[in-house]
Amino acid sequence: MRRALAGLGIVAALLSACTQPKPADQAPAAVAPSPVPERKVTATDPGYKPAKSPTLDAVIKRGRLICGVHPGLPGFALPDARGAWRGFDVDVCRAVAAATLGDADKVKYVVIDAQDRFGALQKGQIDILSRNTSLTFARAAGLGLTFPVITYHDGQGFLVRRALGLGSAEELGGARICAQEDTASAGNLADWFRVRGMKYRAVMATGEAQARQLYEGESCDAFTADISALAASRSLMSNPNAHVILPQVISKEPLGPVVRQGDPTWAEIVRWTVYAELLAEELGLTSRTVEQARETATDPETRRLLGLEGNLGALLGLKSDWAYQVIRQVGAYHEIFRRDLGADSALQLDRGLNALWNAPRPGLMYAPPMR
């Protein structure tokens, strides 16, 4: 019996030894998962079909873009002496026409009042609204509209007569203030005075022109609107130097084009048209140099932007040279800003927040990579 038990003990010991874990230096190495390379979507993929856009199809079939613009705001949208529309918002539409139709002049401009601007877009009367319109929560979430990109970072301020000797908006207690009804400016005005426990008398106008006339006729002591709009209005007054914009900025007003929801490809086309202008500035391209750059560029991002590599435009149903046409016919962002709003314009606005992210005095303008 003792011999049998001893034999069983030996067998158990052998089995135990077989099941003991190996020392750490003998443990099998963990097998790392194989990295999954990023798959780049290209228009040359087998079976690839570009995203569909009902709006793009309609624009191409019609042969022109229908753009809703301000009735007349210097620097943003205003017919020149020959009746041709000029301005920053106008150039957004011209750029989209260049991207989609290859011709920046194939645009029909439809004058839209502030009260009607969203309805015209919702009803399909225009393809794009480019009319100094602020992105807000309620507008983005409640109107069935999309704000694809910010083209100009603005803020609301106050215009007053220099003769009043005012140095601050805090001195406007009890003042009569002109504002446009049914605009973000009217709501911002009420909020700003309410927070400070100050009283004021609102003098409401149906549009910018009427608000300016009321102010010039001294029916109000101050005129409030986006600072860029105040600079535009001041440029039309009989004596612009007699008026000053107070230093306070009472709101954030991110301005940009608006399109209908339900057509994401069209929203991307508008978004990347503006990004192309920003990337052109960042890459040192201008309307005068882009043609030569298309022949000599070696930088990969420049080549992709100009349609020399990757054919990225096909992902949105556009031709390979869509961005090249935007830059050649309309310009890089800094060219557009300078001629419409900056040093070469009557408004003389600084870039400020609208400078590039990597400028010596950095701003907020930033475009994702072209890849």
C-alpha positions in Angstrom: 0.0 0.0 0.0 2.8 2.4 1.0 4.5 1.7 -2.4 1.3 2.5 -4.3 0.8 5.7 -2.4 4.4 6.7 -3.1 3.9 6.0 -6.7 0.8 8.2 -6.8 2.8 11.0 -5.1 5.5 10.9 -7.8 2.9 11.1 -10.5 1.2 14.1 -8.9 4.5 15.8 -8.5 5.3 15.3 -12.2 1.8 16.6 -13.2 2.3 19.7 -10.9 5.6 20.5 -12.5 4.1 20.3 -15.9 1.4 22.9 -15.0 3.6 25.4 -13.2 4.0 28.8 -15.1 7.3 29.3 -16.8 9.6 31.9 -15.5 9.1 35.4 -16.9 12.1 35.1 -19.1 10.7 32.0 -20.7 7.1 33.3 -21.1 6.0 33.5 -24.7 6.2 37.1 -26.1 2.8 38.9 -26.5 1.9 39.3 -30.1 1.0 43.0 -30.9 -1.9 43.5 -33.2 -0.9 44.5 -36.7 -1.4 48.2 -37.4 -4.2 49.0 -39.7 -3.0 51.5 -42.3 -5.1 54.6 -42.8 -7.1 54.2 -46.0 -7.1 57.3 -48.1 -10.3 57.8 -50.1 -9.6 58.7 -53.6 -11.6 59.2 -56.7 -9.8 56.4 -58.4 -11.1 53.7 -56.1 -12.8 50.9 -58.1 -16.5 51.5 -58.1 -16.2 55.0 -56.5 -19.1 57.3 -57.1 -19.0 61.0 -56.0 -21.4 62.1 -53.4 -24.7 63.5 -54.8 -25.8 67.0 -54.4 -29.2 68.1 -55.6 -28.2 71.7 -55.3 -25.0 71.2 -57.4 -27.0 69.3 -60.0 -29.5 72.2 -60.2 -26.7 74.8 -60.4 -25.0 72.9 -63.2 -28.2 72.3 -65.1 -29.2 76.0 -64.8 -25.7 77.2 -65.7 -25.5 79.8 -62.9 -25.5 80.1 -59.1 -28.4 82.0 -57.4 -27.0 84.0 -54.5 -28.9 86.0 -51.9 -27.2 89.2 -50.9 -27.7 92.4 -48.9 -29.5 95.2 -50.7 -26.5 97.4 -50.4 -23.7 97.3 -47.8 -20.3 98.8 -48.8 -17.5 96.3 -48.5 -19.9 93.3 -48.5 -22.4 93.7 -51.3 -23.0 96.8 -53.4 -23.4 97.3 -57.2 -20.7 99.5 -58.7 -21.2 102.3 -61.2 -21.7 99.8 -64.0 -24.2 97.7 -62.0 -21.7 94.9 -61.2 -22.0 93.5 -57.7 -18.8 93.9 -55.6 -17.9 93.0 -52.0 -16.8 90.4 -49.6 -20.1 88.4 -49.5 -20.3 88.8 -53.3 -16.9 87.2 -53.6 -18.0 84.2 -51.6 -20.7 83.6 -54.3 -18.2 84.2 -57.1 -15.8 81.7 -55.6 -18.5 79.0 -55.3 -19.5 79.7 -58.9 -15.8 79.3 -60.0 -15.6 76.0 -58.0 -18.8 74.5 -59.4 -19.1 76.1 -62.9 -15.6 77.1 -63.7 -16.7 80.8 -64.1 -16.9 83.3 -61.2 -19.2 85.5 -63.3 -22.0 82.9 -63.6 -24.0 84.2 -60.6 -27.5 85.7 -60.3 -27.7 88.0 -57.4 -31.0 88.3 -55.5 -31.5 91.1 -53.1 -32.7 89.8 -49.7 -33.9 91.9 -46.8 -32.9 90.8 -43.3 -36.5 89.7 -42.5 -36.7 87.5 -45.6 -33.3 86.0 -45.8 -33.9 82.6 -44.2 -37.3 82.1 -45.8 -35.9 82.6 -49.3 -33.3 79.9 -48.6 -35.8 77.5 -47.1 -38.2 77.9 -50.1 -35.4 77.1 -52.5 -35.5 80.6 -54.1 -31.7 80.9 -53.7 -28.8 78.3 -53.6 -26.8 80.2 -51.0 -27.3 83.1 -48.7 -24.2 85.3 -48.4 -25.4 88.3 -46.5 -23.4 89.2 -43.3 -25.4 86.7 -41.3 -24.3 85.5 -37.8 -24.2 81.9 -36.8 -26.3 81.4 -33.6 -27.6 78.3 -31.8 -31.2 79.0 -32.6 -30.5 79.6 -36.3 -28.4 76.5 -36.7 -30.7 74.2 -34.7 -34.1 75.6 -35.5 -34.3 76.8 -39.1 -33.4 73.7 -41.1 -30.3 75.5 -42.3 -26.5 74.9 -42.2 -23.7 77.4 -41.6 -20.9 75.6 -43.4 -18.0 78.0 -42.6 -17.1 81.3 -40.9 -15.8 83.8 -43.3 -15.5 86.8 -41.0 -15.3 87.1 -37.2 -17.1 90.2 -36.1 -18.7 91.7 -33.1 -21.4 94.3 -32.3 -20.6 97.9 -31.4 -21.9 101.4 -31.4 -21.5 104.3 -33.8 -21.9 107.8 -32.3 -21.3 111.4 -33.3 -17.8 112.5 -32.4 -19.2 115.8 -31.2 -20.8 114.0 -28.2 -17.4 113.3 -26.8 -18.3 109.8 -25.7 -15.5 107.4 -24.9 -17.4 104.3 -23.8 -20.6 102.5 -24.4 -21.1 102.6 -20.6 -22.0 106.3 -21.1 -25.1 105.5 -23.3 -27.5 105.1 -20.4 -30.8 106.7 -21.3 -29.8 107.1 -25.0 -31.9 106.6 -28.1 -30.3 103.8 -30.0 -31.1 102.8 -33.6 -31.1 99.1 -34.5 -32.6 96.9 -37.2 -35.6 94.9 -36.1 -35.6 91.1 -36.4 -31.8 90.9 -36.2 -29.3 89.5 -33.7 -28.2 93.1 -33.0 -31.6 94.0 -31.5 -31.4 91.1 -29.1 -27.8 91.7 -28.2 -28.7 95.3 -27.5 -31.4 94.4 -25.1 -29.2 91.8 -23.3 -26.3 94.2 -22.9 -28.3 97.0 -21.3 -30.3 94.5 -19.1 -27.2 93.0 -17.6 -25.9 96.4 -16.7 -29.2 97.6 -15.3 -29.1 100.5 -17.8 -32.1 102.0 -19.6 -32.2 103.0 -23.3 -34.8 103.8 -25.9 -34.8 101.5 -28.9 -35.5 103.2 -32.3 -36.2 100.3 -34.6 -35.6 100.3 -38.4 -36.6 97.8 -41.1 -33.2 97.8 -42.7 -29.7 99.2 -42.6 -30.4 102.1 -44.9 -33.4 103.3 -42.8 -31.3 102.9 -39.5 -28.6 105.0 -41.0 -31.0 107.7 -42.2 -32.6 107.8 -38.7 -29.2 108.1 -37.1 -28.0 110.8 -39.6 -31.3 112.7 -39.0 -30.5 112.6 -35.2 -33.6 110.5 -34.4 -31.2 108.5 -32.3 -28.0 109.2 -30.4 -26.2 106.0 -31.4 -26.5 103.3 -34.1 -25.7 99.7 -33.2 -24.8 96.8 -35.5 -21.9 94.6 -36.4 -18.7 96.7 -36.3 -18.0 95.9 -40.0 -21.6 97.1 -40.9 -21.1 100.3 -38.9 -17.9 101.0 -40.8 -19.8 100.4 -44.0 -22.6 102.7 -43.0 -20.2 105.4 -41.9 -18.5 105.3 -45.3 -21.8 106.4 -46.9 -22.4 109.3 -44.6 -21.9 112.9 -45.7 -19.0 113.4 -43.3 -17.6 110.0 -42.2 -15.0 111.6 -40.0 -17.7 113.2 -37.8 -18.6 109.7 -36.4 -16.7 107.3 -34.3 -17.1 103.6 -33.4 -16.9 103.1 -29.6 -14.2 100.6 -28.4 -16.6 98.2 -26.7 -17.5 95.0 -28.5 -20.6 93.6 -26.9 -21.1 90.3 -28.8 -19.5 87.6 -30.9 -20.7 87.6 -34.4 -19.3 84.8 -36.6 -20.5 85.6 -40.1 -20.7 83.3 -43.0 -22.8 81.9 -45.9 -25.9 79.7 -45.2 -27.3 76.8 -47.1 -30.2 74.4 -46.7 -29.9 71.3 -44.6 -30.3 67.9 -46.3 -27.6 68.5 -48.9 -24.3 67.8 -47.0 -22.3 67.7 -50.2 -23.3 71.2 -51.1 -22.4 72.4 -47.6 -19.0 70.8 -48.1 -18.5 72.5 -51.4 -19.2 75.9 -49.9 -17.0 75.1 -46.9 -14.0 73.9 -48.9 -14.3 76.8 -51.4 -13.6 79.2 -48.5 -10.9 76.8 -47.1 -9.2 76.9 -50.5 -8.9 80.7 -50.3 -7.4 80.4 -46.8 -5.0 77.7 -47.8 -3.9 79.7 -50.8 -2.9 82.6 -48.5 -1.1 80.2 -46.2 0.8 78.6 -49.1 1.7 82.0 -50.5 -0.5 81.8 -53.6 -2.3 84.7 -55.2 -4.5 85.2 -58.2 -1.4 86.5 -60.0 1.0 83.7 -59.1 -1.3 80.7 -59.1 -1.0 80.0 -62.8 2.8 79.8 -62.6 2.5 77.8 -59.4 0.4 75.2 -61.2 3.4 74.7 -63.6 6.2 74.6 -61.0 4.8 73.6 -57.6 6.5 70.7 -55.9 5.0 71.0 -52.4 2.5 68.1 -52.1 -0.3 70.2 -50.4 0.0 72.9 -53.0 -0.2 70.3 -55.8 -3.3 68.7 -54.2 -4.9 72.1 -53.8 -4.4 73.0 -57.4 -5.6 69.6 -58.7 -2.3 68.2 -59.8 -2.4 65.2 -57.5 -5.1 63.2 -55.8 -8.1 64.6 -57.8 -9.8 65.5 -54.5 -12.4 67.6 -56.2 -14.0 64.5 -57.6 -15.0 63.5 -54.0 -17.4 66.4 -54.1 -18.4 66.0 -57.8 -16.1 68.9 -58.9 -13.5 69.1 -61.6 -9.8 68.6 -60.5 -9.0 72.3 -61.0 -11.9 73.6 -58.9 -9.7 75.3 -56.3 -7.3 76.6 -59.0 -10.2 78.4 -60.6 -11.3 79.9 -57.3 -7.9 81.3 -56.6 -7.2 82.5 -60.2 -10.6 84.1 -60.7 -11.4 85.4 -57.2 -8.2 85.3 -55.2 -6.7 84.1 -52.0 -8.4 85.2 -48.7 -5.9 88.1 -48.1 -6.5 89.5 -51.5 -10.3 89.4 -51.1 -10.1 91.0 -47.6 -7.8 93.7 -48.7 -9.8 94.9 -51.7 -13.2 94.6 -50.1 -12.7 95.4 -46.4 -9.1 96.3 -45.8 -6.4 98.8 -47.0 -7.7 99.1 -50.6 -11.3 99.7 -49.5 -13.2 102.6 -48.0 -13.7 100.6 -44.8 -10.0 100.3 -43.9 -10.7 97.4 -41.5 -7.8 95.6 -39.9 -7.5 91.8 -40.2 -7.7 91.4 -36.4 -9.4 88.1 -35.6 -9.6 87.4 -39.3 -5.8 87.0 -39.7 -4.4 83.5 -40.3 -3.7 81.4 -37.3 0.0 81.5 -38.0 0.3 85.2 -38.8 2.7 87.5 -36.9 -0.4 88.7 -35.1 -2.4 85.5 -35.0 -6.1 85.4 -35.8 -8.7 82.8 -35.9 -8.7 81.9 -39.6 -7.7 78.3 -40.0 -8.3 75.7 -42.8 -7.9 71.9 -42.4 -5.2 70.2 -44.4 -5.8 69.5 -48.1 -5.3 65.7 -48.1 
